[in-house]
Amino acid sequence: MNINVDQTFRFLPIPTDVHFGFGSLQTLPNHVRSLGARRAFVVTDPGVRDSGILDRVATVLAGAAIDFCVYDRVTADSGSELISEAVDRLKTSRADAVVGVGGGSALDTAKAVAALATSSGSPLDYVGLHKVTIRPLPTIAIPTTAGTGSEVSLWAVFTDDERKLKVAMGGVLLYPTVALCDPDLTLTLPPALTASTGMDALAHAIECYTNTACQPISAALALRAIELIGQHLRVAALGGGACQSREARYSMLVASTMAGMAMNATRLGLAHALAMPLGSWDLKIPHSVAIAVTLPIVMEFNWPAAPDRFADVARALGHHADRGSQADAARCAPAKVRALADAIGIPKGLSAYGLAERHVCTVVEEAMKSGNVAVNPRRTSTEELADILRQAI
């Protein structure tokens, strides 16, 4: 990793108190008490409830005589109306701390609910960056997937129900107060979801590391995350011995959290620019699947613009280049990601999810508005982004 000594940069503070390790869930009551909370509002989704993880959270809280209530109606990319409903439920409950349990949608919803609990108006009033100016209720984020990094992210993504469009609110006040990262909660995640969310974490790391806003602190976090994912995603998704799976799940959650920290200061790239509209309207392609399919295609487009960085990515993913140029190594990076995606069963394209030629112009028009396009390593025209998307069909 080369350092540009002429670069000036800012690394955003990460105020989240991160607690990591098997069994971390058991410390939840201590953190609720340390926040001075009298009652917790648990935000989660039906999948977490059906998996038994919600029961484990409830048992830990009840066993410590912590009063709580549960909102378990979170959907993928929760809508603005759902968030408002949850806020009303929270206010009725008189809870004074929020506990988010689940994947990115549950954690993002929890962060939005905590923000709206102390600020008036609709979630849509806060779309954009730094629109939240009043400190939210304290929030504890408990991830059950190794992918989004939402437990250490300043963004909360949701759906504008009026426009059926994915949007986001962001800012330093959106960071969770505490993150409890317990790899044990990811052990029973289904293989397909493990695979796609793991690819989302990989995309966070790669797009952060290779974009034009990356700086040494984010780069170090992102590059190590790439290495960990390259070493452990196959076992996490496909299984192995008990010890292997335990190590893989631990390493994947570490990598996801590291990548989440890295990207706050840098934004990402074209794969994430496309993923927002691909999850909008009637398409509603799952975010992690959209990312997993488009990432190697985007990398193929981008590597000539940053060959040194992409060569680092290839090496982090296990490419051994005793001979050949940096460009030769960089060219291998998309192939390494594509091989990993194939090995863990990522779909070849998005047509099975409803994406068709008729969607291309609308998706690309919206994607080009993303701040992720501005930092992409290669300048991108509307026509070039449309070609990338067509390859993903």
N, C-alpha and C positions, 0 to 999 in steps of 0.2 A: 504494500500500500504506500504509494508516494504521497508526500505532503507538499502542498503549494504554499510556500512561505510568504507569498504576497496576498494570500486570501485573508479577508477579515470576515468574521462570522459571529452569529449569536446562537447559543444553545439554550433553548427554552428550559426553565426550571421544571423539574418533575417533583411536585410536592407530595405525591402519593407515597405513603409508608408501605413498602412492599414486604410481605412475609411469605416465605417460600419453603415448601417441603411437604413430604408426606405427613398427614395428620394435622396440617395447619388449620383445617376446619374446626378442630376442637378448641382453638383459641378465640373463636368468634365472640363468645360472651365477654371476654376480657376487653376486646376492642369496642364492643357496643358500650360497655361501662366507661371506658376511657374517653369516649366521646361525650359523656354526660347525658346519654340518651335514656329516656324512661320507657320508650316503646319503639320497636323496630317495624318498619314497613318492608316486607320481603317482596321483591319484584322478580318474577320468573315466568316460565312458559310451560305449556302442557307436557312437552317432551321431558323436561327436567322433573316435573311432577311424576310422570309415568315411570321414569327410570328409577325412582326411589330416592333420588338425591335430595329432593325437597323434604322428604321424611327425615333424612339424616340431619339436615339443617334445623328442622323443627325440633328434633330430639335434643340436639345440642343446646338450642336456646331454652327450651322448656326445662331441661335438666339443670340449667343454671338460674331458673326462675326469672328469665328475661321475657317480658311481655312482648308479643308481636302479633301482627296480622299479615295475611298473605294476599297478594294480587298475582294470579297465575294465568292471565289471559294474553300475555305477550305473544305476538305473531312475528313472523319474519319481517324485518324492516317495519316495525310497528307504525301505525298511522297516527297522524296528529290528533285525531279524535280519541283514539285509544289512550294516548298519553294524557289528554285532558281528563278522560274518565278516571284514570289511575290517580291523577292529582286530586280530583274530588274525593276519591276513596281515601286517600292518605289524609286529607284534611279532616274528614269525618272521623277517622280513626285516632286523630291527635298524635300520630307517630311523630317522632322528632329525629329519626335517622332512617336512612334507606339502605337496604341490603339487596344488591343485585346478584342473582344466581343464574348462570347459564352461559350461552354463547354471546356473540356480539350484539344480537338484537335485544336480549334481556338486559345486558349491561348498559347498552346505549339508552334503552328505555328508562332504566333506573336513574341514569345521570340526568336525563331530560326531566324526569319526574321530580328529582331533588331540586333542580333549578327552578321549575315552575311552582314548586311549593313555597318559594320565597319571593317570586316575581309575578306580577300580574300579567294577564293577557293570554294569548295562544302560543303554542310552541312555534307557530309560523312567524311570530313577531321576532324570534331570536335566530332565524336562519342566517348563517354567515359567521363571521369571526368576531369575537369579543363583543357580541351584543348583550350577553349576560353580564350585568354589572353588580348585582347583589349576590352575596355569597349564598350558594345553595345549602340545603340541609346536608349534614355530613353523610357521606356515602361509603359503604363497604362493598367492593366488587369481588365476587367469587367466580372466576372463570371455570367452565366445565368443558371447554374446547381449547385446543392449542392452535390458535389461528388469528383471531382479530387483534389481540393486544389491547382490547378496549379497557382492560383494567388499569392501563397506564397511559391512556390516550386522552387528548383534550377535545375529541370530537364525539358527538352523539348523532348518529345517522337515523333518520326515520322517513316516513312517506307523507308527503303533502296530499291529504285525501282529496282535496278539491281538484288538483292537477294530476293526481296519480303519479307523482314524480318523487323520486328519492332526493332528499335534501339533507342538510346537516347544520347543526349549531356547533360552534367551537369556541374555545377560549381557555385560558389558564384556570378559570373558576370551575370548569367542567371536569377537571381531573378528579377521580375518586379520592377520598381521604385516605382510605386503606385498601390495599389489594391483598386478598388471601389466596395465594396460588398453591393449591393442593393437587399434585399430580394424581392422587388417588381418585379424584372425581372425574378424571378423563379415561380411566382404565376400561370402562365399559362403553365408551363411545363407539358407535358402529363403524366398520371399516371404511365405507364410502364417505362418511362425514369426516372421519379422521384424515382420509386422503385429501379431500378438497380443502378443509380448513388448514391442513398442513401446507398445502400449496399457496394458500392465501398468506400465511406467515412468511413463506419463502419469497413471495412477490413483494411483501413489505420490505424485506431485507434487500432484495436485488434492486428494486426500483429506488429505494432510498440510497443505496450505495453508488448507483450509477448515474443519478440525476445531477443536474448542474448546481443544486443547492447543497449538496453533501459537503460536510466538513469533517475534520479528523475524529471528533468525538462520536458523531453518528456513524461514521465509517467503521470505526472499531467495533461498535455494537453490532452493526449490520453484517459485517464480514464474519464475525464469530457465529452469528445466528445462521448464516448460510452454511457454514461448516457443520454445525450441529444438525441442521435439517437434512443435509446431504448424507450424514452418517446414520440418522435414526428414523427418518420418516418411513422408509420401507418396512422396518420391523414394527413400528407403531401401527401402520395401516394393515399389514398382512399378518402380523402375529409372529411369535417366536416363543421361546421358553419363558417361564415366569420371570426369571431374573432379567432376561433380555427385554421383555415387554415393559417391565418396571423401569429399567434404565432408559428405554426409548421414550416412554411417556414423560418421564422427568425431563429429559433433554429437550423434547419438543416444546414443553411448556416454558422452559427456560428460554429457548430460542424465540418463541412467540412473544414473550414479555420483552426480551431484548430488542427485537425488531420494532415492537410497539413504542418503546422509548426512543429508538433511533429516528423514527419517521416523523415525530412531532415537529421537529425543527426544520425538516427538509421537504415535506410533502412526498409525492411518489412519482407516477409516470402514466403512460398511456393505458396500461392494463386497468388501472384504477379509474382513469377518466372514463373508459368505456363501461366499467362495471356498474356505475351509478345509473345511467339510463337503461342498461340491460336489465336492471332490477326494477324498472319503472313500468307504468301503464299496465297493459295486459300481458306483457312479456313475463315480468316477475321471475327472471332467471336468478336462481340462488347466487348470492354474491361470490361465494367461494368457488362455485363451479365456473362462473363467468371468468374469474381471475385465473383459475387453473388452466382453462382452455386457451385464453388469449396470451398468457405470459410468454410462452416460447415464441409465439409469432411476433409479439412486440420486441422481444430480445433480438430476433433475427433482423428486424428493421433497425434497431438502435445500435448494435455493437460497433459498426464502423465509425460512429461518432465519439466513442469512448473506449478504444481498444484496450488501453491499459487496465481500466476498471473491469471490463468484461473478461479479460485474461485472469484477473484476480478471482472473479466469480467462478470461472472454469476450474481454477486450481483449488478453490475452496470446496468445490463439488467433486474433487478427486481426480481432476485431469493432471497427468504427469507429462510435462513438456521439457524434456532434456534438450531437445533441438527444436528449431523453428522459431518464427518471429512471434512478437506479441499478438499480431493480427491472427496468426494461426491458432494461438491459444484462445483468443477472444471468440473466434469463429466456432469454437467447440462449446462455448457456454450455452447457447440455445439448445444444442444437441444433448447436452448433459441434462438440462431441465426437461426436455421432451422425453428422454429415456426414463427419467424418474417418474414422470407423469404416466407414461405407458405402463411401467412396472406396477404402479399402485391402482391402475384401473380408471384413470381420468378419461372421460369421453374424448373422442377425437375432434368433435365439433359440437356446436350448440343447436343444430337443427332439431334434434330430439326434444329440445326445450322450447321449440316454437320459433326460433330465430330464422327469418327468411329474408330474401333480397328486399322485399317491400319495407322492411324495418330499417334498412341501412342508413338512408338519408336522415331519418328522424333521430336515430340513436347518435349518429356522428355529429349532427348539428348541436345536440345537447352536450355531448362529450367535449366538443371544442371550447365550451364555456368554462371548463374545469381548470382550476389553478394547477392541476397536475400536468396539463399540457405545457404550461409555461416553463416548467423545470425539467421536462423530458430532455434527455441528452441530445436528441436529434430534433431539429426544427421540423415541424410536422404540418403539412397542409391538410385541408379537408379531404382532398382526393386521396392522399396517402393513408389517412386514418380510415377512410372508407375501404380501401384495399385491404388493410389489416383486418377489418371486421369481416369482410367477405371471406377471407381465409379461415375465419373462425366458424363459419356456418357449417 
